[in-house]
Amino acid sequence: MTHGLVRLPTATEIETFWVDGAIVLRGVIDPEVVLALEPHVMALLDEREMADMTAMGDGLAAAGEAVLRDPQPGRGRFISGVDHWLTHPEFAAFACSSAVPAIVATLLRSPKLNLWEDSVLVKQPGTGERTAWHQDLSYFHVTGDQLCTTWIPLDHVDASSGAMSFVRGSHRWSTVYRPNLFVSTMPIPGTEGDVVPDIEALAARGEVDIVQWELGPGDISVHHAGTLHAAGPNTTADRWRRAISIRYCGDDARYHFRPGAPRKPHHTDDREGQVVDHERCPVVWPA
Ligand SMILES: O=C(O)CCC(=O)C(=O)O
């Protein structure tokens, strides 16, 4: 099904995604379909399955680690969670049978699409935490090129409220950097490889090009799993920044286990090299 589909990506948008590693698709999904999830996102905030990233930052700071947060944050919290589709039918319908899989399959030029996971990322008004530069591929036990994340806002989001930023073309750097703890550049212990370089320093020297977009309900951004990206704090006093982020694998995806990266219960070594089909990683396209 393609519930809420307004339009599919154009040929130009598809080309831009593959060249830049990120694209904003404006007006592709009915805003009402996205906003119908608002009460469910708000209900999640009180659930134990959500991670309080602000509290994690407090813990890291107490242990002497550098935390990426504004020096004088407000009282907002950065709260996130993952795999809501497994327990909440509304999130399952959105990730598996809304317009999103059709849009993503078109963009990835993939005849087939598997859902990897969904996540909810909320920065309340006055949230000081940034989201550190990272690639999603570092956290995924998968390899391939047809891999991406959709970032779907429930609010108008701009630079002041925590918009996402992307390093144009970084999906072609051929390095998978160590995953980090999101509110700190500290790599996840036990992971291997290089740490993410200082992207702001590279940008200041003109060595990388950072893109950022204002988005509203009905728009989505899509980034390749190899694209370096980050997000700012929500410095506004009264605007929420709520987003649903859904990760998909296309036709060429194969399991590839990355030491130290968090695993899900079905991620067993005996699937190395296999297609990702699994009831916990279901085929969502063709519908
Ligand atoms: O929303 C954020 O702050 C970060 C989201 C992100 O990195 C992602 O969805 O891949």
The ligand as an SDF file (V2000), in Angstrom:
LIG
                    3D

 10  9  0  0  0  0  0  0  0  0999 V2000
   17.4390   13.3030   14.9980 O   0  0  0  0  0  0  0  0  0  0  0  0
   18.6290   13.3130   15.3150 C   0  0  0  0  0  0  0  0  0  0  0  0
   19.0940   14.0930   16.1350 O   0  0  0  0  0  0  0  0  0  0  0  0
   19.5960   12.3360   14.6760 C   0  0  0  0  0  0  0  0  0  0  0  0
   18.9160   11.3790   13.7480 C   0  0  0  0  0  0  0  0  0  0  0  0
   19.8460   10.5180   12.9800 C   0  0  0  0  0  0  0  0  0  0  0  0
   21.0300   10.6010   13.0880 O   0  0  0  0  0  0  0  0  0  0  0  0
   19.2640    9.5350   12.0730 C   0  0  0  0  0  0  0  0  0  0  0  0
   18.0340    9.3850   12.0470 O   0  0  0  0  0  0  0  0  0  0  0  0
   20.0370    8.8760   11.3450 O   0  0  0  0  0  0  0  0  0  0  0  0
  1  2  2  0
  2  3  1  0
  2  4  1  0
  4  5  1  0
  5  6  1  0
  6  7  2  0
  6  8  1  0
  8  9  2  0
  8 10  1  0
M  END
$$$$
